[in-house]
């Protein structure tokens, strides 16, 4: 799953097939197809490992700490998530 965080307002936004912007409007991103996405403005690209997220959801505890999953800052040069200037 591709997301971005705005370095100005700290809003985290999930990419979709339509362009989405952060709360302050300084960052944007969108999917081009099922795999490839673009982003721009003040956005910093993020990713969730889909498998570990689904596993964490399926094993959500009743109490205590939540189930962890893998999230990461996407590299600046990524073939499937490109910055548009």
Biotite code that builds the C-alpha atoms (Angstrom):
import biotite.structure as struc

atoms = struc.array([
    struc.Atom([0.000, 0.000, 0.000], chain_id="A", res_id=1, res_name="UNK", atom_name="CA", element="C"),
    struc.Atom([1.375, 3.396, -0.967], chain_id="A", res_id=2, res_name="UNK", atom_name="CA", element="C"),
    struc.Atom([0.862, 6.446, 1.209], chain_id="A", res_id=3, res_name="UNK", atom_name="CA", element="C"),
    struc.Atom([2.528, 9.787, 1.738], chain_id="A", res_id=4, res_name="UNK", atom_name="CA", element="C"),
    struc.Atom([3.076, 12.112, 4.678], chain_id="A", res_id=5, res_name="UNK", atom_name="CA", element="C"),
    struc.Atom([3.113, 15.859, 4.194], chain_id="A", res_id=6, res_name="UNK", atom_name="CA", element="C"),
    struc.Atom([6.290, 17.401, 5.597], chain_id="A", res_id=7, res_name="UNK", atom_name="CA", element="C"),
    struc.Atom([4.351, 20.631, 6.214], chain_id="A", res_id=8, res_name="UNK", atom_name="CA", element="C"),
    struc.Atom([1.142, 19.516, 8.020], chain_id="A", res_id=9, res_name="UNK", atom_name="CA", element="C"),
    struc.Atom([2.113, 15.911, 8.934], chain_id="A", res_id=10, res_name="UNK", atom_name="CA", element="C"),
    struc.Atom([-1.115, 14.547, 7.381], chain_id="A", res_id=11, res_name="UNK", atom_name="CA", element="C"),
    struc.Atom([-0.811, 10.901, 6.212], chain_id="A", res_id=12, res_name="UNK", atom_name="CA", element="C"),
    struc.Atom([-2.789, 10.092, 3.055], chain_id="A", res_id=13, res_name="UNK", atom_name="CA", element="C"),
    struc.Atom([-3.377, 6.791, 1.242], chain_id="A", res_id=14, res_name="UNK", atom_name="CA", element="C"),
    struc.Atom([-2.948, 6.945, -2.518], chain_id="A", res_id=15, res_name="UNK", atom_name="CA", element="C"),
    struc.Atom([-5.974, 6.115, -4.676], chain_id="A", res_id=16, res_name="UNK", atom_name="CA", element="C"),
    struc.Atom([-6.857, 6.134, -8.383], chain_id="A", res_id=17, res_name="UNK", atom_name="CA", element="C"),
    struc.Atom([-7.801, 9.809, -8.055], chain_id="A", res_id=18, res_name="UNK", atom_name="CA", element="C"),
    struc.Atom([-5.383, 12.486, -6.887], chain_id="A", res_id=19, res_name="UNK", atom_name="CA", element="C"),
    struc.Atom([-5.534, 12.986, -3.132], chain_id="A", res_id=20, res_name="UNK", atom_name="CA", element="C"),
    struc.Atom([-4.045, 15.882, -1.230], chain_id="A", res_id=21, res_name="UNK", atom_name="CA", element="C"),
    struc.Atom([-3.083, 16.414, 2.364], chain_id="A", res_id=22, res_name="UNK", atom_name="CA", element="C"),
    struc.Atom([-5.039, 18.644, 4.723], chain_id="A", res_id=23, res_name="UNK", atom_name="CA", element="C"),
    struc.Atom([-3.011, 21.783, 3.940], chain_id="A", res_id=24, res_name="UNK", atom_name="CA", element="C"),
    struc.Atom([-2.833, 21.098, 0.181], chain_id="A", res_id=25, res_name="UNK", atom_name="CA", element="C"),
    struc.Atom([0.977, 21.148, -0.020], chain_id="A", res_id=26, res_name="UNK", atom_name="CA", element="C"),
    struc.Atom([1.304, 17.419, -0.910], chain_id="A", res_id=27, res_name="UNK", atom_name="CA", element="C"),
    struc.Atom([-0.455, 15.082, -3.319], chain_id="A", res_id=28, res_name="UNK", atom_name="CA", element="C"),
    struc.Atom([-0.321, 11.542, -4.690], chain_id="A", res_id=29, res_name="UNK", atom_name="CA", element="C"),
    struc.Atom([-2.211, 9.034, -6.829], chain_id="A", res_id=30, res_name="UNK", atom_name="CA", element="C"),
    struc.Atom([-2.019, 5.533, -8.300], chain_id="A", res_id=31, res_name="UNK", atom_name="CA", element="C"),
    struc.Atom([-1.487, 5.283, -12.062], chain_id="A", res_id=32, res_name="UNK", atom_name="CA", element="C"),
    struc.Atom([-2.397, 1.576, -12.064], chain_id="A", res_id=33, res_name="UNK", atom_name="CA", element="C"),
    struc.Atom([-2.418, -1.323, -9.561], chain_id="A", res_id=34, res_name="UNK", atom_name="CA", element="C"),
    struc.Atom([1.316, -0.987, -8.839], chain_id="A", res_id=35, res_name="UNK", atom_name="CA", element="C"),
    struc.Atom([2.638, 2.402, -9.950], chain_id="A", res_id=36, res_name="UNK", atom_name="CA", element="C"),
    struc.Atom([1.990, 5.736, -8.246], chain_id="A", res_id=37, res_name="UNK", atom_name="CA", element="C"),
    struc.Atom([3.214, 9.324, -8.360], chain_id="A", res_id=38, res_name="UNK", atom_name="CA", element="C"),
    struc.Atom([3.489, 12.025, -5.701], chain_id="A", res_id=39, res_name="UNK", atom_name="CA", element="C"),
    struc.Atom([4.577, 15.625, -5.428], chain_id="A", res_id=40, res_name="UNK", atom_name="CA", element="C"),
    struc.Atom([4.770, 18.821, -3.436], chain_id="A", res_id=41, res_name="UNK", atom_name="CA", element="C"),
    struc.Atom([5.943, 18.399, 0.160], chain_id="A", res_id=42, res_name="UNK", atom_name="CA", element="C"),
    struc.Atom([5.083, 14.661, 0.183], chain_id="A", res_id=43, res_name="UNK", atom_name="CA", element="C"),
    struc.Atom([7.394, 12.022, 1.642], chain_id="A", res_id=44, res_name="UNK", atom_name="CA", element="C"),
    struc.Atom([6.507, 8.564, 0.270], chain_id="A", res_id=45, res_name="UNK", atom_name="CA", element="C"),
    struc.Atom([5.532, 5.793, 2.685], chain_id="A", res_id=46, res_name="UNK", atom_name="CA", element="C"),
    struc.Atom([4.605, 2.150, 2.323], chain_id="A", res_id=47, res_name="UNK", atom_name="CA", element="C"),
    struc.Atom([2.831, -0.538, 4.316], chain_id="A", res_id=48, res_name="UNK", atom_name="CA", element="C"),
    struc.Atom([3.687, -4.176, 3.791], chain_id="A", res_id=49, res_name="UNK", atom_name="CA", element="C"),
    struc.Atom([0.247, -5.464, 2.779], chain_id="A", res_id=50, res_name="UNK", atom_name="CA", element="C"),
    struc.Atom([0.847, -9.005, 4.072], chain_id="A", res_id=51, res_name="UNK", atom_name="CA", element="C"),
    struc.Atom([1.977, -7.908, 7.531], chain_id="A", res_id=52, res_name="UNK", atom_name="CA", element="C"),
    struc.Atom([-0.871, -5.363, 7.764], chain_id="A", res_id=53, res_name="UNK", atom_name="CA", element="C"),
    struc.Atom([-3.477, -8.027, 6.935], chain_id="A", res_id=54, res_name="UNK", atom_name="CA", element="C"),
    struc.Atom([-1.858, -10.433, 9.424], chain_id="A", res_id=55, res_name="UNK", atom_name="CA", element="C"),
    struc.Atom([-1.945, -7.750, 12.150], chain_id="A", res_id=56, res_name="UNK", atom_name="CA", element="C"),
    struc.Atom([-5.622, -7.029, 11.435], chain_id="A", res_id=57, res_name="UNK", atom_name="CA", element="C"),
    struc.Atom([-6.485, -10.741, 11.588], chain_id="A", res_id=58, res_name="UNK", atom_name="CA", element="C"),
    struc.Atom([-4.631, -11.086, 14.907], chain_id="A", res_id=59, res_name="UNK", atom_name="CA", element="C"),
    struc.Atom([-5.793, -7.885, 16.566], chain_id="A", res_id=60, res_name="UNK", atom_name="CA", element="C"),
    struc.Atom([-5.579, -8.414, 20.341], chain_id="A", res_id=61, res_name="UNK", atom_name="CA", element="C"),
    struc.Atom([-8.538, -7.776, 22.636], chain_id="A", res_id=62, res_name="UNK", atom_name="CA", element="C"),
    struc.Atom([-6.404, -5.816, 25.120], chain_id="A", res_id=63, res_name="UNK", atom_name="CA", element="C"),
    struc.Atom([-2.844, -4.612, 25.596], chain_id="A", res_id=64, res_name="UNK", atom_name="CA", element="C"),
    struc.Atom([-0.545, -3.403, 22.855], chain_id="A", res_id=65, res_name="UNK", atom_name="CA", element="C"),
    struc.Atom([-1.732, -3.552, 19.284], chain_id="A", res_id=66, res_name="UNK", atom_name="CA", element="C"),
    struc.Atom([-0.319, -6.017, 16.766], chain_id="A", res_id=67, res_name="UNK", atom_name="CA", element="C"),
    struc.Atom([2.658, -4.545, 14.923], chain_id="A", res_id=68, res_name="UNK", atom_name="CA", element="C"),
    struc.Atom([3.042, -4.537, 11.148], chain_id="A", res_id=69, res_name="UNK", atom_name="CA", element="C"),
    struc.Atom([5.742, -3.345, 8.746], chain_id="A", res_id=70, res_name="UNK", atom_name="CA", element="C"),
    struc.Atom([5.713, 0.243, 7.518], chain_id="A", res_id=71, res_name="UNK", atom_name="CA", element="C"),
    struc.Atom([8.590, 2.022, 5.784], chain_id="A", res_id=72, res_name="UNK", atom_name="CA", element="C"),
    struc.Atom([9.751, 5.242, 4.169], chain_id="A", res_id=73, res_name="UNK", atom_name="CA", element="C"),
    struc.Atom([10.012, 4.544, 0.456], chain_id="A", res_id=74, res_name="UNK", atom_name="CA", element="C"),
    struc.Atom([13.411, 5.280, -1.141], chain_id="A", res_id=75, res_name="UNK", atom_name="CA", element="C"),
    struc.Atom([13.735, 8.567, -3.033], chain_id="A", res_id=76, res_name="UNK", atom_name="CA", element="C"),
    struc.Atom([14.452, 6.563, -6.196], chain_id="A", res_id=77, res_name="UNK", atom_name="CA", element="C"),
    struc.Atom([11.727, 3.929, -6.445], chain_id="A", res_id=78, res_name="UNK", atom_name="CA", element="C"),
    struc.Atom([10.572, 2.546, -9.818], chain_id="A", res_id=79, res_name="UNK", atom_name="CA", element="C"),
    struc.Atom([6.954, 2.148, -8.655], chain_id="A", res_id=80, res_name="UNK", atom_name="CA", element="C"),
    struc.Atom([6.494, 5.378, -6.649], chain_id="A", res_id=81, res_name="UNK", atom_name="CA", element="C"),
    struc.Atom([7.946, 8.397, -8.450], chain_id="A", res_id=82, res_name="UNK", atom_name="CA", element="C"),
    struc.Atom([8.182, 12.033, -7.419], chain_id="A", res_id=83, res_name="UNK", atom_name="CA", element="C"),
    struc.Atom([6.838, 14.500, -9.973], chain_id="A", res_id=84, res_name="UNK", atom_name="CA", element="C"),
    struc.Atom([8.372, 17.970, -9.768], chain_id="A", res_id=85, res_name="UNK", atom_name="CA", element="C"),
])
